[in-house]
Amino acid sequence: MGAKPELANKMTRLASNILRWTEQEAYYPTTVPGLTVFKKTDTSKPAAGFYEPSVCLIAQGAKRVQLGDESYIYDTEHYLFSGVLLPVVTQVTDASIEKPYLGLKLTFDYQEITQLMTDSQVPPPKERSSGRGMATGTLTAPLIDAFQRLVDLIDEEQHIPTLAPIIRREIFYRLLIAEQGETLRQLAAMGTQTHQVAKAISWLKSNFSKKVRVEKLAEIASMGVSTFHHHFRNMTAMSPLQYVKQLRLQEARKLMLTEHLDAASAAFQVGYESPSQFSREYGRFYGCSPAKDVNEIRLKLAGSKA
């Protein structure tokens, strides 16, 4: 079933604007704070990556995101909300040269969400157990309009410092009062179990190369170990140690690609004590050895620039 004509027309206009900014580069971090636009002209193989705290919208095409054993599909009628840094496997499922996948991502931090909740007197979150840190929601005309105004600002650089914060507040306000608003409020509200787990995840982001103990993470979250383990799995769809492993593997991959480190050096830098263990886990996660994987990516990137 296609989108309603009103929403379809709005998406067509938004797609046209994104296409204009992605003519030269498929990935374009704009001058508007937190806003990045994307283009892809073919369906892709599944690729491992991270979703940071952000809301993602597709103006044309569709995408599947795998978090643990769960799949999230979003398209021109649904946005994707990621509440914390989550290791995922993504795949563009609808794209072609004639009709490319066109999307955008808007990142945020919880300080601005908490401030918005205070200023706008949004109802506090209900007392409930922590839920998934990722969700999809239904797009509305006002939300699409707000994103359109944000993309329009790229052309008006002198107005970005004044208008971008206003439009961002509108977008996040609309998300707070929409169907997934409860999840966002849980993550932003101090003292909730969801917020406590998010604190531990934030610590992990900066300290994953150290020896990680679940007891330390539970302490950061102000929880008992078993309680923390339960809520962490609820939010991320994986255990703390599985999460750390994915952080390390993806950081090692980035180091090999951008810093030209060999596999052993990358392994030690991200916290592995055994290069052979790193290679085994890398092969299970990415489907081939570190050297072969990095070479294939470099060849692909060289081909796209030729």
DRENDOVEX-530981 format. One record per residue (C-alpha): x, y, z. Coordinates in nm, 2 decimals, always signed. Layout:
BEGIN
X: X; Y: Y; Z: Z
...
END
This chain:
BEGIN
X: +0.00; Y: +0.00; Z: +0.00
X: +0.15; Y: +0.33; Z: -0.10
X: +0.17; Y: +0.65; Z: +0.10
X: -0.12; Y: +0.89; Z: +0.11
X: -0.11; Y: +1.14; Z: -0.18
X: -0.03; Y: +1.43; Z: +0.06
X: +0.26; Y: +1.25; Z: +0.22
X: +0.38; Y: +1.11; Z: -0.11
X: +0.40; Y: +1.47; Z: -0.26
X: +0.59; Y: +1.59; Z: +0.04
X: +0.84; Y: +1.30; Z: +0.01
X: +0.89; Y: +1.37; Z: -0.36
X: +0.99; Y: +1.72; Z: -0.28
X: +1.22; Y: +1.61; Z: +0.00
X: +1.38; Y: +1.34; Z: -0.22
X: +1.44; Y: +1.60; Z: -0.49
X: +1.63; Y: +1.82; Z: -0.24
X: +1.84; Y: +1.54; Z: -0.10
X: +1.93; Y: +1.43; Z: -0.46
X: +2.06; Y: +1.78; Z: -0.53
X: +2.30; Y: +1.76; Z: -0.23
X: +2.41; Y: +1.41; Z: -0.31
X: +2.49; Y: +1.45; Z: -0.68
X: +2.87; Y: +1.45; Z: -0.61
X: +2.89; Y: +1.25; Z: -0.29
X: +2.67; Y: +0.97; Z: -0.17
X: +2.73; Y: +1.07; Z: +0.19
X: +2.70; Y: +1.44; Z: +0.27
X: +2.73; Y: +1.58; Z: +0.62
X: +2.56; Y: +1.92; Z: +0.58
X: +2.63; Y: +2.25; Z: +0.74
X: +2.32; Y: +2.21; Z: +0.95
X: +2.42; Y: +2.07; Z: +1.29
X: +2.36; Y: +1.70; Z: +1.32
X: +2.21; Y: +1.66; Z: +0.97
X: +2.35; Y: +1.42; Z: +0.71
X: +2.20; Y: +1.32; Z: +0.38
X: +2.26; Y: +1.00; Z: +0.18
X: +2.21; Y: +0.84; Z: -0.16
X: +2.26; Y: +0.48; Z: -0.28
X: +2.19; Y: +0.37; Z: -0.64
X: +2.17; Y: -0.01; Z: -0.58
X: +2.05; Y: -0.25; Z: -0.31
X: +2.34; Y: -0.35; Z: -0.09
X: +2.48; Y: -0.65; Z: +0.08
X: +2.43; Y: -0.64; Z: +0.46
X: +2.69; Y: -0.41; Z: +0.62
X: +2.79; Y: -0.38; Z: +0.99
X: +2.79; Y: -0.04; Z: +1.14
X: +2.66; Y: +0.18; Z: +1.42
X: +2.35; Y: +0.39; Z: +1.47
X: +2.41; Y: +0.67; Z: +1.71
X: +2.13; Y: +0.85; Z: +1.90
X: +1.94; Y: +0.99; Z: +1.60
X: +1.62; Y: +0.99; Z: +1.40
X: +1.65; Y: +0.86; Z: +1.04
X: +1.41; Y: +0.92; Z: +0.75
X: +1.39; Y: +0.78; Z: +0.40
X: +1.25; Y: +1.01; Z: +0.12
X: +1.29; Y: +0.74; Z: -0.14
X: +1.35; Y: +0.37; Z: -0.11
X: +1.37; Y: +0.14; Z: +0.19
X: +1.61; Y: -0.01; Z: +0.44
X: +1.64; Y: -0.30; Z: +0.68
X: +1.83; Y: -0.27; Z: +1.01
X: +1.92; Y: -0.58; Z: +1.21
X: +1.97; Y: -0.53; Z: +1.58
X: +2.07; Y: -0.86; Z: +1.74
X: +1.80; Y: -1.11; Z: +1.63
X: +1.54; Y: -0.83; Z: +1.55
X: +1.48; Y: -0.66; Z: +1.22
X: +1.35; Y: -0.30; Z: +1.17
X: +1.23; Y: -0.20; Z: +0.83
X: +1.17; Y: +0.17; Z: +0.75
X: +1.07; Y: +0.35; Z: +0.43
X: +0.89; Y: +0.66; Z: +0.30
X: +0.61; Y: +0.61; Z: +0.56
X: +0.81; Y: +0.52; Z: +0.86
X: +1.10; Y: +0.68; Z: +1.05
X: +1.36; Y: +0.49; Z: +1.25
X: +1.46; Y: +0.61; Z: +1.60
X: +1.78; Y: +0.50; Z: +1.76
X: +1.81; Y: +0.60; Z: +2.13
X: +2.16; Y: +0.49; Z: +2.21
X: +2.48; Y: +0.39; Z: +2.02
X: +2.38; Y: +0.05; Z: +1.88
X: +2.59; Y: -0.20; Z: +1.67
X: +2.37; Y: -0.30; Z: +1.38
X: +2.37; Y: -0.47; Z: +1.04
X: +2.20; Y: -0.26; Z: +0.77
X: +2.09; Y: -0.33; Z: +0.41
X: +1.93; Y: -0.09; Z: +0.16
X: +1.65; Y: -0.30; Z: +0.01
X: +1.49; Y: -0.07; Z: -0.25
X: +1.72; Y: +0.14; Z: -0.47
X: +1.82; Y: +0.17; Z: -0.84
X: +2.01; Y: +0.41; Z: -1.07
X: +1.67; Y: +0.55; Z: -1.20
X: +1.52; Y: +0.57; Z: -0.85
X: +1.80; Y: +0.59; Z: -0.59
X: +1.77; Y: +0.54; Z: -0.21
X: +1.76; Y: +0.89; Z: -0.06
X: +1.77; Y: +0.94; Z: +0.32
X: +1.87; Y: +1.16; Z: +0.60
X: +1.99; Y: +1.13; Z: +0.96
X: +1.95; Y: +1.38; Z: +1.24
X: +2.16; Y: +1.32; Z: +1.55
X: +2.09; Y: +1.45; Z: +1.90
X: +2.21; Y: +1.46; Z: +2.26
X: +2.00; Y: +1.40; Z: +2.56
X: +2.07; Y: +1.74; Z: +2.71
X: +1.86; Y: +1.91; Z: +2.44
X: +1.58; Y: +1.65; Z: +2.48
X: +1.57; Y: +1.69; Z: +2.86
X: +1.57; Y: +2.07; Z: +2.83
X: +1.29; Y: +2.05; Z: +2.57
X: +1.09; Y: +1.82; Z: +2.81
X: +1.13; Y: +2.07; Z: +3.09
X: +1.05; Y: +2.38; Z: +2.87
X: +0.74; Y: +2.23; Z: +2.70
X: +0.60; Y: +2.04; Z: +3.00
X: +0.59; Y: +1.71; Z: +2.81
X: +0.44; Y: +1.44; Z: +3.03
X: +0.71; Y: +1.25; Z: +3.22
X: +0.77; Y: +0.89; Z: +3.12
X: +0.56; Y: +0.61; Z: +3.28
X: +0.73; Y: +0.39; Z: +3.53
X: +0.81; Y: +0.08; Z: +3.33
X: +1.09; Y: -0.16; Z: +3.25
X: +1.35; Y: -0.05; Z: +2.99
X: +1.25; Y: -0.13; Z: +2.64
X: +1.45; Y: -0.15; Z: +2.31
X: +1.68; Y: +0.14; Z: +2.23
X: +1.55; Y: +0.13; Z: +1.87
X: +1.20; Y: +0.17; Z: +1.72
X: +1.02; Y: +0.27; Z: +1.41
X: +0.73; Y: +0.51; Z: +1.40
X: +0.48; Y: +0.64; Z: +1.14
X: +0.56; Y: +0.96; Z: +0.96
X: +0.32; Y: +1.25; Z: +0.97
X: +0.28; Y: +1.56; Z: +0.75
X: +0.40; Y: +1.80; Z: +1.02
X: +0.71; Y: +1.59; Z: +1.09
X: +0.80; Y: +1.57; Z: +0.72
X: +0.75; Y: +1.95; Z: +0.68
X: +0.99; Y: +2.02; Z: +0.97
X: +1.26; Y: +1.80; Z: +0.81
X: +1.20; Y: +1.97; Z: +0.48
X: +1.26; Y: +2.31; Z: +0.64
X: +1.58; Y: +2.18; Z: +0.80
X: +1.71; Y: +2.06; Z: +0.46
X: +1.60; Y: +2.39; Z: +0.30
X: +1.83; Y: +2.56; Z: +0.55
X: +2.14; Y: +2.41; Z: +0.38
X: +2.09; Y: +2.68; Z: +0.11
X: +2.07; Y: +2.96; Z: +0.37
X: +2.39; Y: +2.93; Z: +0.56
X: +2.36; Y: +3.27; Z: +0.73
X: +2.03; Y: +3.16; Z: +0.89
X: +2.14; Y: +2.82; Z: +1.02
X: +2.27; Y: +2.94; Z: +1.37
X: +1.93; Y: +3.10; Z: +1.44
X: +1.68; Y: +2.88; Z: +1.27
X: +1.83; Y: +2.53; Z: +1.30
X: +1.79; Y: +2.51; Z: +1.68
X: +1.42; Y: +2.61; Z: +1.64
X: +1.35; Y: +2.35; Z: +1.38
X: +1.54; Y: +2.08; Z: +1.57
X: +1.32; Y: +2.16; Z: +1.88
X: +1.01; Y: +2.12; Z: +1.67
X: +1.12; Y: +1.78; Z: +1.53
X: +1.21; Y: +1.64; Z: +1.87
X: +0.89; Y: +1.79; Z: +2.03
X: +0.69; Y: +1.61; Z: +1.76
X: +0.88; Y: +1.28; Z: +1.83
X: +0.82; Y: +1.32; Z: +2.21
X: +0.45; Y: +1.34; Z: +2.17
X: +0.42; Y: +1.08; Z: +1.89
X: +0.38; Y: +0.70; Z: +1.92
X: +0.75; Y: +0.64; Z: +2.01
X: +0.77; Y: +0.94; Z: +2.25
X: +0.76; Y: +0.72; Z: +2.55
X: +1.09; Y: +0.56; Z: +2.45
X: +1.26; Y: +0.89; Z: +2.39
X: +1.13; Y: +1.03; Z: +2.73
X: +1.25; Y: +0.71; Z: +2.91
X: +1.60; Y: +0.76; Z: +2.76
X: +1.61; Y: +1.13; Z: +2.85
X: +1.46; Y: +1.12; Z: +3.20
X: +1.71; Y: +1.11; Z: +3.48
X: +1.67; Y: +0.82; Z: +3.71
X: +1.48; Y: +0.58; Z: +3.48
X: +1.63; Y: +0.24; Z: +3.42
X: +1.66; Y: +0.32; Z: +3.05
X: +1.86; Y: +0.63; Z: +3.12
X: +2.09; Y: +0.44; Z: +3.37
X: +2.17; Y: +0.18; Z: +3.10
X: +2.23; Y: +0.46; Z: +2.85
X: +2.49; Y: +0.60; Z: +3.09
X: +2.68; Y: +0.27; Z: +3.09
X: +2.66; Y: +0.25; Z: +2.71
X: +2.81; Y: +0.60; Z: +2.69
X: +3.10; Y: +0.49; Z: +2.91
X: +3.15; Y: +0.19; Z: +2.70
X: +3.18; Y: +0.40; Z: +2.38
X: +3.50; Y: +0.56; Z: +2.52
X: +3.64; Y: +0.27; Z: +2.71
X: +3.57; Y: -0.05; Z: +2.51
X: +3.95; Y: -0.11; Z: +2.45
X: +4.00; Y: -0.16; Z: +2.82
X: +3.92; Y: -0.48; Z: +3.01
X: +3.55; Y: -0.45; Z: +3.06
X: +3.38; Y: -0.60; Z: +3.36
X: +3.00; Y: -0.63; Z: +3.38
X: +3.03; Y: -0.54; Z: +3.75
X: +3.18; Y: -0.20; Z: +3.65
X: +2.90; Y: -0.13; Z: +3.40
X: +2.64; Y: -0.22; Z: +3.66
X: +2.80; Y: +0.02; Z: +3.90
X: +2.79; Y: +0.30; Z: +3.65
X: +2.42; Y: +0.23; Z: +3.59
X: +2.36; Y: +0.21; Z: +3.97
X: +2.21; Y: -0.14; Z: +3.94
X: +2.28; Y: -0.49; Z: +4.06
X: +2.47; Y: -0.71; Z: +3.81
X: +2.17; Y: -0.94; Z: +3.71
X: +1.93; Y: -0.64; Z: +3.69
X: +2.17; Y: -0.45; Z: +3.47
X: +2.23; Y: -0.75; Z: +3.25
X: +1.86; Y: -0.79; Z: +3.20
X: +1.79; Y: -0.42; Z: +3.12
X: +2.10; Y: -0.40; Z: +2.89
X: +1.98; Y: -0.69; Z: +2.69
X: +1.63; Y: -0.54; Z: +2.67
X: +1.77; Y: -0.22; Z: +2.53
X: +2.03; Y: -0.35; Z: +2.29
X: +1.91; Y: -0.71; Z: +2.20
X: +2.25; Y: -0.84; Z: +2.31
X: +2.46; Y: -0.90; Z: +2.62
X: +2.71; Y: -0.65; Z: +2.74
X: +3.00; Y: -0.87; Z: +2.63
X: +2.85; Y: -0.92; Z: +2.28
X: +2.81; Y: -0.55; Z: +2.25
X: +3.17; Y: -0.48; Z: +2.35
X: +3.29; Y: -0.74; Z: +2.09
X: +3.10; Y: -0.56; Z: +1.81
X: +3.24; Y: -0.22; Z: +1.92
X: +3.59; Y: -0.36; Z: +1.91
X: +3.55; Y: -0.54; Z: +1.57
X: +3.40; Y: -0.23; Z: +1.41
X: +3.66; Y: +0.00; Z: +1.55
X: +3.94; Y: -0.23; Z: +1.44
X: +3.79; Y: -0.24; Z: +1.09
X: +3.79; Y: +0.14; Z: +1.08
X: +4.16; Y: +0.15; Z: +1.20
X: +4.27; Y: -0.09; Z: +0.93
X: +4.09; Y: +0.12; Z: +0.66
X: +4.17; Y: +0.47; Z: +0.77
X: +4.50; Y: +0.43; Z: +0.96
X: +4.63; Y: +0.14; Z: +0.74
X: +4.71; Y: -0.07; Z: +1.05
X: +4.77; Y: -0.45; Z: +1.00
X: +4.52; Y: -0.69; Z: +1.17
X: +4.74; Y: -0.76; Z: +1.47
X: +4.81; Y: -0.39; Z: +1.55
X: +4.44; Y: -0.31; Z: +1.51
X: +4.35; Y: -0.60; Z: +1.74
X: +4.58; Y: -0.49; Z: +2.02
X: +4.46; Y: -0.13; Z: +1.99
X: +4.10; Y: -0.21; Z: +2.04
X: +4.16; Y: -0.44; Z: +2.34
X: +4.23; Y: -0.79; Z: +2.20
X: +4.51; Y: -0.98; Z: +2.37
X: +4.53; Y: -1.25; Z: +2.09
X: +4.55; Y: -1.16; Z: +1.72
X: +4.43; Y: -1.51; Z: +1.63
X: +4.12; Y: -1.48; Z: +1.85
X: +4.06; Y: -1.14; Z: +1.68
X: +4.09; Y: -1.30; Z: +1.33
X: +3.85; Y: -1.58; Z: +1.42
X: +3.58; Y: -1.34; Z: +1.56
X: +3.63; Y: -1.10; Z: +1.27
X: +3.58; Y: -1.38; Z: +1.02
X: +3.26; Y: -1.50; Z: +1.20
X: +3.12; Y: -1.14; Z: +1.21
X: +3.22; Y: -1.01; Z: +0.86
X: +3.24; Y: -1.34; Z: +0.67
X: +3.61; Y: -1.33; Z: +0.57
X: +3.95; Y: -1.26; Z: +0.71
X: +4.05; Y: -0.90; Z: +0.81
X: +4.29; Y: -0.86; Z: +0.52
X: +4.05; Y: -0.99; Z: +0.26
X: +3.76; Y: -0.77; Z: +0.40
X: +3.97; Y: -0.45; Z: +0.40
X: +4.11; Y: -0.52; Z: +0.05
X: +3.76; Y: -0.57; Z: -0.09
X: +3.64; Y: -0.24; Z: +0.07
X: +3.93; Y: -0.05; Z: -0.07
X: +3.88; Y: -0.20; Z: -0.42
X: +3.51; Y: -0.10; Z: -0.40
X: +3.59; Y: +0.25; Z: -0.29
X: +3.85; Y: +0.29; Z: -0.57
X: +3.60; Y: +0.17; Z: -0.82
X: +3.33; Y: +0.41; Z: -0.71
X: +3.58; Y: +0.70; Z: -0.75
X: +3.71; Y: +0.59; Z: -1.09
END
